[in-house]
């Protein structure tokens, strides 16, 4: 007959494994009050059993009552909804333990050694479940409980407990509370980091992303203010202030610009804690209100960071906690990845909307701007004169440089809201919102003055058309094109208004 022991052992190991897995997965905040309640329940039941079995204790109603109260309290605490009541409600457990200690000592006419052995349990429970300082606040209650249990005899056992044991128990409780707080803070940081990864992965705007990174950094580092500086372009050493989070009074303390590699105080590759901001050139102007700072680089694709997080504190600090530093560095990795993604996306969008030779808007972008024209807007078409001769005489390289030069003059002379585009070949187009004919003429006047000052190898002609109510943008484009041809026919190197030309316009 085969032995059943291997099967029993297999089932036992499986059950033990399930129990260990359960305790690993269960929340400590969920388990602690129920474990304490179980101690009361089991302790009360054991005391009842002892009172029934031991002849000297049989019939002692006070002991039986004490054990019954402890068991009943444990049963009720075991079923209590501690998650809804909150951590402060759990203080009833150690307070009730002190009441039982006092009662039991009074009934037993003194605090025996087994009873004193139970004294560490309330402080261990408080250290696991409560904030630092709670064990110290409960120490007077423990002293009162010990005094009552000792029937105010103040004997050697009582004095030694108060002088030696109780301070050690309070110290253990506080140490556990600090460790629990640090662990809870670390878990909270991990949760926030996971949330940040999900949020940053969906961000599609650099400024919004920078603001999110600033607020998350302030939370993870516990900083009074955080500034996020981002490079103005790929590979640039100039990091510009893009976001600020914190008290408005500290906004002026955040540097507007940092040279990522040009200052010896700034480490472009590692987190650095700054005890004395006065010695750091970028932070020296804010040293009156900023007493400590930290810089966390946002890694780029090369040796130059894509940006930097600058955290600031208004009170002196000597160091940055390891968990906070690690959380900030993990956030910086995700933030750097996000900014690189946004920059790549912006470059692709820019390339899709830009003429590669002149870096002006391309014809597709111009078509979108043209379609949105409103009454009062103006349209200008510009064409280089005799451009074929420029290419034939000087070569295509000089021709390309001439196109880039005129593009630069057009862009510099236009407003920020104007759409300056390469329309095709040597022809350019400018859409001027709300500028009217006068605004278009003023813009062309600026271009002609700056162009003439360069002593160019050729001239340009221009046609101007104002967009009016009831006219389609395509019709306005045809009018401007007709005016341009009129300028060519008039001898070139001049501007012509659509109203002044006598070109027949064919409507679509």
VMD Tcl script that draws the C-alpha trace (Angstrom):
set ca {
  {0.00 0.00 0.00}
  {1.57 3.28 -1.05}
  {2.30 5.76 1.69}
  {-0.13 8.67 2.07}
  {2.56 10.88 3.54}
  {3.70 12.41 0.19}
  {0.14 13.41 -0.59}
  {-0.41 14.85 2.87}
  {2.86 16.73 2.64}
  {1.95 18.09 -0.81}
  {-1.42 19.33 0.42}
  {0.15 20.83 3.54}
  {2.78 22.66 1.51}
  {0.08 23.93 -0.85}
  {-2.04 25.21 2.02}
  {0.98 26.89 3.62}
  {1.84 28.51 0.30}
  {-1.71 29.87 -0.04}
  {-1.60 31.23 3.50}
  {1.74 32.97 2.85}
  {0.41 34.41 -0.41}
  {-2.70 35.71 1.36}
  {-0.67 37.48 4.04}
  {1.66 38.97 1.42}
  {-1.27 40.37 -0.53}
  {-3.42 41.52 2.38}
  {-3.20 45.20 3.29}
  {-1.37 45.83 6.58}
  {-3.86 48.57 7.47}
  {-6.64 46.00 7.01}
  {-4.87 43.28 8.97}
  {-3.54 45.21 12.01}
  {-6.82 46.07 13.82}
  {-8.23 42.60 13.15}
  {-5.08 40.94 14.46}
  {-5.36 43.06 17.63}
  {-9.04 42.15 17.96}
  {-8.11 38.48 17.58}
  {-5.61 38.85 20.45}
  {-8.39 40.18 22.68}
  {-10.77 37.38 21.62}
  {-8.26 34.54 22.00}
  {-6.81 35.98 25.21}
  {-10.26 36.32 26.76}
  {-11.24 32.77 25.79}
  {-7.98 31.37 27.16}
  {-8.50 33.28 30.41}
  {-12.01 31.84 30.69}
  {-10.63 28.34 30.14}
  {-7.93 28.85 32.77}
  {-10.50 30.20 35.24}
  {-12.58 27.05 34.76}
  {-9.67 24.60 34.99}
  {-7.44 26.05 37.74}
  {-9.00 25.29 41.16}
  {-7.64 28.46 42.77}
  {-9.39 30.60 40.13}
  {-12.60 28.61 39.87}
  {-15.50 30.72 41.04}
  {-13.58 34.02 40.84}
  {-16.33 36.12 39.28}
  {-14.08 39.15 38.75}
  {-11.62 37.15 36.62}
  {-14.42 35.47 34.70}
  {-16.04 38.85 34.06}
  {-12.73 40.35 32.92}
  {-12.08 37.47 30.52}
  {-15.64 37.64 29.18}
  {-15.38 41.40 28.57}
  {-12.07 40.93 26.72}
  {-13.50 38.14 24.55}
  {-16.67 40.10 23.77}
  {-14.67 43.22 22.90}
  {-12.40 41.16 20.64}
  {-15.37 39.61 18.84}
  {-16.95 43.03 18.27}
  {-13.66 44.58 17.13}
  {-13.09 41.69 14.76}
  {-16.33 42.53 12.92}
  {-15.94 46.32 13.05}
  {-15.61 48.23 9.71}
  {-12.23 49.79 10.48}
  {-11.71 50.96 6.87}
  {-14.65 53.34 7.17}
  {-13.87 54.44 10.74}
  {-10.31 55.61 9.98}
  {-6.96 55.20 11.78}
  {-7.85 57.40 14.76}
  {-10.76 55.12 15.66}
  {-8.26 52.28 16.03}
  {-6.83 54.01 19.13}
  {-9.71 52.46 21.07}
  {-7.82 49.15 20.87}
  {-4.66 50.17 22.79}
  {-6.70 52.31 25.22}
  {-8.93 49.31 25.99}
  {-5.77 47.22 26.44}
  {-4.59 49.67 29.12}
  {-8.01 49.41 30.80}
  {-7.72 45.61 30.85}
  {-4.17 45.88 32.20}
  {-5.32 48.11 35.06}
  {-8.37 45.96 35.77}
  {-6.46 42.70 35.60}
  {-3.68 43.99 37.84}
  {-6.16 45.23 40.41}
  {-8.01 41.89 40.41}
  {-4.76 39.92 40.66}
  {-3.54 42.27 43.41}
  {-0.50 43.40 41.50}
  {0.99 43.20 38.02}
  {2.57 39.77 37.61}
  {5.35 39.12 35.16}
  {3.10 37.51 32.47}
  {0.89 40.57 32.59}
  {3.85 42.93 32.11}
  {4.96 40.80 29.17}
  {1.80 41.93 27.35}
  {2.63 45.62 27.79}
  {4.65 45.96 24.52}
  {1.69 44.92 22.37}
  {-0.24 48.24 22.49}
  {2.89 50.21 21.56}
  {3.73 47.85 18.70}
  {0.16 48.20 17.42}
  {0.27 52.00 17.69}
  {3.63 52.10 15.92}
  {2.25 50.08 13.01}
  {-1.06 51.91 12.60}
  {-0.63 55.49 13.82}
  {1.45 58.55 13.00}
  {4.70 59.38 14.82}
  {4.10 60.94 18.21}
  {1.10 58.78 19.11}
  {3.13 56.36 21.27}
  {4.51 59.28 23.25}
  {0.99 60.67 23.71}
  {-0.21 57.29 25.07}
  {2.66 56.94 27.57}
  {0.76 58.79 30.38}
  {-2.19 56.39 29.91}
  {0.23 53.48 30.31}
  {1.63 55.00 33.50}
  {-1.87 55.39 34.95}
  {-2.75 51.80 33.97}
  {0.43 50.51 35.63}
  {-0.24 52.53 38.78}
  {-3.78 51.19 39.07}
  {-2.60 47.66 38.36}
  {0.01 48.02 41.09}
  {-2.69 49.35 43.46}
  {-0.55 52.48 43.82}
  {2.06 50.55 45.76}
  {4.90 51.99 43.66}
  {7.07 48.97 44.38}
  {10.29 47.96 42.64}
  {8.45 46.28 39.77}
  {6.45 49.42 39.07}
  {9.46 51.75 39.29}
  {11.64 49.58 37.07}
  {8.86 49.32 34.51}
  {8.31 53.08 34.43}
  {12.02 53.96 34.36}
  {13.35 51.32 31.99}
  {10.66 49.38 30.14}
  {8.17 52.11 29.29}
  {10.67 54.52 27.61}
  {11.98 51.63 25.52}
  {8.44 50.68 24.49}
  {7.66 54.27 23.51}
  {10.90 54.38 21.51}
  {9.97 51.13 19.73}
  {6.51 52.49 18.92}
  {7.91 55.74 17.52}
  {10.52 53.90 15.46}
  {7.83 51.64 13.98}
  {5.63 54.67 13.27}
  {8.45 56.46 11.44}
  {9.25 53.33 9.44}
  {5.57 52.84 8.61}
  {5.26 56.47 7.57}
  {8.29 56.22 5.32}
  {6.95 53.03 3.75}
  {3.53 54.60 3.25}
  {5.09 57.68 1.67}
  {7.17 55.48 -0.62}
  {4.08 53.51 -1.66}
  {2.21 56.75 -2.28}
  {5.06 58.02 -4.42}
  {5.03 54.80 -6.44}
  {1.28 55.14 -6.98}
  {1.69 58.76 -8.06}
  {4.52 57.76 -10.40}
  {2.32 55.12 -12.01}
  {-0.42 57.72 -12.43}
  {2.14 60.16 -13.84}
  {3.34 57.63 -16.42}
  {-0.22 57.13 -17.63}
  {-0.92 60.88 -17.71}
  {2.34 61.91 -19.38}
  {1.87 59.27 -22.06}
  {-1.29 61.13 -23.19}
  {0.06 64.68 -23.06}
  {0.22 66.35 -26.48}
  {1.30 69.88 -25.52}
  {4.71 70.89 -24.17}
  {3.49 73.62 -21.82}
  {0.77 71.41 -20.34}
  {3.31 68.63 -19.93}
  {5.76 70.98 -18.21}
  {3.03 72.16 -15.81}
  {2.15 68.55 -14.95}
  {5.81 67.71 -14.32}
  {6.14 70.79 -12.06}
  {3.12 69.88 -9.93}
  {4.09 66.20 -9.67}
  {7.67 67.09 -8.73}
  {6.46 69.44 -5.99}
  {4.33 66.62 -4.58}
  {7.00 63.93 -4.78}
  {9.78 66.10 -3.36}
  {7.66 68.02 -0.86}
  {9.04 71.25 -2.35}
  {7.58 74.72 -1.81}
  {8.02 75.58 -5.48}
  {9.18 73.88 -8.66}
  {10.22 75.32 -12.01}
  {10.58 73.25 -15.18}
  {12.98 74.53 -17.82}
  {12.98 73.09 -21.34}
  {15.49 73.53 -24.17}
  {14.29 75.94 -26.85}
  {15.29 73.44 -29.55}
  {16.90 70.02 -29.91}
  {20.51 69.95 -28.73}
  {20.37 73.50 -27.38}
  {22.14 74.36 -24.14}
  {19.68 77.17 -23.41}
  {16.99 75.90 -21.02}
  {14.02 78.28 -20.83}
  {11.44 78.47 -18.03}
  {8.28 76.77 -19.31}
  {6.29 76.04 -16.11}
  {6.11 76.99 -12.43}
  {4.21 75.41 -9.56}
  {4.11 76.71 -6.00}
  {3.43 79.85 -4.03}
  {3.13 82.89 -6.34}
  {5.58 84.80 -4.14}
  {8.30 82.37 -5.23}
  {7.59 82.73 -8.96}
  {10.25 85.43 -9.35}
  {12.78 83.18 -7.62}
  {12.71 80.65 -10.44}
  {15.44 81.32 -13.01}
  {14.18 82.22 -16.47}
  {17.15 80.68 -18.27}
  {19.87 78.16 -17.42}
  {22.86 77.15 -19.49}
  {22.81 73.37 -19.18}
  {26.55 72.95 -19.70}
  {27.91 76.44 -19.19}
  {27.65 76.58 -15.42}
  {29.84 74.46 -13.18}
  {27.19 74.29 -10.43}
  {24.66 72.50 -12.61}
  {25.09 68.76 -13.20}
  {23.49 67.87 -16.52}
  {23.52 64.14 -15.81}
  {22.58 63.58 -12.15}
  {20.33 64.93 -9.42}
  {22.07 67.51 -7.26}
  {20.95 68.87 -3.89}
  {22.01 72.45 -3.19}
  {22.38 73.38 0.48}
  {23.45 76.98 -0.20}
  {21.66 78.46 -3.25}
  {23.64 81.69 -2.86}
  {26.69 79.95 -4.33}
  {24.83 78.84 -7.47}
  {24.83 81.51 -10.16}
  {21.40 80.64 -11.54}
  {19.80 80.67 -8.05}
  {21.82 83.42 -6.34}
  {19.21 86.17 -6.98}
  {16.62 84.08 -5.07}
  {18.86 83.17 -2.11}
  {17.00 85.61 0.16}
  {13.88 83.42 0.15}
  {15.14 80.08 -1.20}
  {17.18 78.24 1.44}
  {17.64 74.91 -0.33}
  {17.20 73.62 -3.86}
  {17.58 70.54 -6.01}
  {18.16 70.14 -9.73}
  {16.92 67.04 -11.56}
  {17.92 66.86 -15.26}
  {15.44 65.65 -17.85}
  {17.50 63.29 -20.02}
  {17.69 63.96 -23.73}
  {18.76 61.72 -26.57}
  {22.36 63.01 -26.37}
  {24.73 64.48 -23.79}
  {22.65 67.66 -23.42}
  {19.49 67.29 -21.29}
  {16.15 68.19 -22.81}
  {15.38 70.18 -19.67}
  {15.75 70.42 -15.89}
  {13.49 70.36 -12.83}
  {14.46 72.93 -10.19}
  {12.87 72.32 -6.77}
  {13.05 75.05 -4.12}
  {12.45 75.12 -0.35}
  {11.98 78.22 1.81}
  {13.34 76.49 4.93}
  {16.89 75.12 5.30}
  {17.44 71.46 4.42}
  {20.57 69.35 4.64}
  {19.74 66.53 2.24}
  {17.13 64.94 -0.01}
  {15.53 61.71 1.22}
  {16.49 58.67 -0.81}
  {12.92 57.68 -1.70}
  {12.08 61.24 -2.77}
  {15.25 61.43 -4.88}
  {14.50 58.09 -6.52}
  {10.89 59.09 -7.24}
  {11.99 62.40 -8.78}
  {14.58 60.67 -10.96}
  {12.04 58.13 -12.18}
  {9.65 60.98 -12.97}
  {12.43 62.81 -14.81}
  {13.03 59.74 -16.98}
  {9.35 59.62 -17.99}
  {9.18 63.39 -18.41}
  {12.31 63.41 -20.58}
  {10.77 60.69 -22.73}
  {7.56 62.71 -23.02}
  {9.36 65.92 -24.05}
  {11.43 64.05 -26.62}
  {8.24 62.54 -28.03}
  {6.55 65.95 -28.19}
  {9.61 67.47 -29.85}
  {9.74 64.71 -32.45}
  {6.03 65.11 -33.12}
  {6.40 68.89 -33.40}
  {9.32 68.48 -35.82}
  {7.27 66.09 -37.96}
  {4.34 68.50 -37.93}
  {6.65 71.38 -38.78}
  {8.21 69.44 -41.64}
  {4.78 68.53 -43.02}
  {3.69 72.19 -42.98}
  {6.98 73.86 -44.00}
  {8.84 74.36 -47.25}
  {12.24 72.71 -46.74}
  {14.23 75.31 -48.73}
  {12.88 78.57 -47.29}
  {11.42 77.29 -43.98}
  {8.24 79.20 -44.78}
  {4.79 77.64 -44.76}
  {4.28 75.33 -47.71}
  {1.43 75.45 -50.21}
  {-0.76 73.12 -48.16}
  {-0.47 75.36 -45.11}
  {-1.15 78.41 -47.25}
  {-4.31 76.75 -48.61}
  {-5.62 76.33 -45.04}
  {-4.86 79.98 -44.23}
  {-6.49 81.10 -47.48}
  {-9.67 79.14 -46.71}
  {-10.10 80.98 -43.40}
  {-9.88 84.51 -44.85}
  {-12.47 86.98 -43.56}
  {-13.64 90.36 -44.91}
  {-10.95 92.94 -44.17}
  {-8.08 90.51 -44.67}
  {-5.51 91.05 -47.40}
  {-3.60 88.73 -49.72}
  {-0.21 89.47 -51.29}
  {1.55 87.47 -54.03}
  {5.26 88.16 -54.53}
  {7.39 86.93 -57.45}
  {11.13 87.35 -58.06}
  {11.84 89.13 -61.35}
  {13.90 87.36 -64.03}
  {14.64 84.47 -61.70}
  {15.48 82.11 -64.57}
  {18.29 84.43 -65.60}
  {19.60 84.37 -62.01}
  {19.85 80.59 -62.15}
  {21.35 80.58 -65.63}
  {23.92 83.26 -64.86}
  {24.85 82.49 -61.24}
  {23.85 78.88 -60.79}
  {21.12 77.18 -58.82}
  {22.99 77.52 -55.52}
  {22.86 81.31 -55.78}
  {19.25 81.04 -56.91}
  {18.35 79.02 -53.81}
  {20.15 81.53 -51.58}
  {18.18 84.35 -53.24}
  {14.92 82.52 -52.47}
  {15.96 82.04 -48.85}
  {16.96 85.70 -48.60}
  {13.60 86.97 -49.85}
  {11.81 84.48 -47.59}
  {13.69 85.87 -44.59}
  {12.81 89.47 -45.50}
  {9.15 88.55 -45.94}
  {9.05 86.70 -42.61}
  {10.83 89.50 -40.74}
  {8.54 92.18 -42.22}
  {5.27 90.31 -41.59}
  {3.39 90.10 -38.31}
  {3.30 86.98 -36.16}
  {-0.34 86.32 -37.13}
  {0.41 86.55 -40.86}
  {0.87 83.39 -42.91}
  {3.99 83.71 -45.08}
  {4.26 80.83 -47.55}
  {6.20 79.70 -50.57}
  {3.48 79.44 -53.19}
  {5.60 77.72 -55.79}
  {8.94 78.16 -57.59}
  {10.05 81.76 -57.07}
  {6.56 82.91 -55.99}
  {5.51 83.67 -52.40}
  {2.15 84.40 -50.78}
  {1.22 86.28 -47.61}
  {-2.19 86.18 -45.90}
  {-2.62 89.22 -43.62}
  {-5.62 88.90 -41.25}
  {-7.47 92.21 -40.61}
  {-4.67 94.17 -42.30}
  {-6.60 95.52 -45.28}
  {-4.95 97.05 -48.33}
  {-3.08 99.64 -46.25}
  {-1.55 96.97 -44.00}
  {-0.45 94.93 -47.00}
  {1.16 97.99 -48.63}
  {2.96 98.83 -45.37}
  {4.32 95.29 -45.13}
  {5.58 95.40 -48.73}
  {7.15 98.79 -48.05}
  {9.19 97.27 -45.20}
  {10.24 94.38 -47.42}
  {11.37 96.71 -50.24}
  {13.43 98.87 -47.90}
  {15.23 95.93 -46.27}
  {15.60 94.14 -49.64}
  {17.10 97.19 -51.31}
  {19.57 97.65 -48.45}
  {20.99 94.21 -49.27}
  {21.81 95.25 -52.86}
  {20.22 92.06 -54.27}
  {21.00 90.63 -57.69}
  {17.35 90.88 -58.74}
  {14.08 92.62 -57.88}
  {10.56 91.40 -57.15}
  {7.02 92.27 -58.15}
  {3.88 92.01 -56.01}
  {0.12 91.88 -56.41}
  {-2.29 92.89 -53.61}
  {-5.96 91.99 -53.19}
  {-8.33 92.74 -50.32}
  {-10.86 90.12 -49.30}
  {-14.43 91.43 -49.33}
  {-17.76 90.11 -48.15}
  {-19.48 87.83 -50.65}
  {-16.23 86.92 -52.40}
  {-14.68 83.46 -52.12}
  {-11.05 83.12 -51.01}
  {-10.26 81.51 -54.36}
  {-11.58 84.57 -56.17}
  {-9.41 86.83 -54.00}
  {-6.42 84.67 -54.92}
  {-7.22 85.10 -58.62}
  {-7.44 88.87 -58.15}
  {-4.04 88.96 -56.42}
  {-2.57 86.79 -59.16}
  {-3.98 89.13 -61.79}
  {-2.52 92.11 -59.97}
  {0.88 90.38 -59.91}
  {0.78 89.85 -63.68}
  {-0.18 93.50 -64.06}
  {2.92 94.48 -62.05}
  {5.05 92.34 -64.35}
  {3.51 93.99 -67.40}
  {4.12 97.43 -65.87}
  {7.88 96.88 -65.92}
  {8.42 94.73 -62.80}
  {9.91 95.85 -59.47}
  {6.61 97.36 -58.35}
  {3.42 96.60 -56.41}
  {-0.01 96.56 -58.02}
  {-3.43 96.61 -56.43}
  {-6.09 94.31 -57.83}
  {-8.44 97.28 -58.13}
  {-5.90 99.17 -60.27}
  {-5.32 96.32 -62.73}
  {-7.51 95.85 -65.74}
  {-6.97 92.13 -65.91}
  {-9.99 90.08 -66.74}
  {-10.71 87.69 -63.88}
  {-12.30 84.37 -64.64}
  {-14.49 83.19 -61.76}
  {-14.44 79.51 -60.81}
}
mol new
graphics top color blue
foreach p $ca { graphics top sphere $p radius 0.5 }
foreach p [lrange $ca 0 end-1] q [lrange $ca 1 end] { graphics top cylinder $p $q radius 0.2 }
display resetview
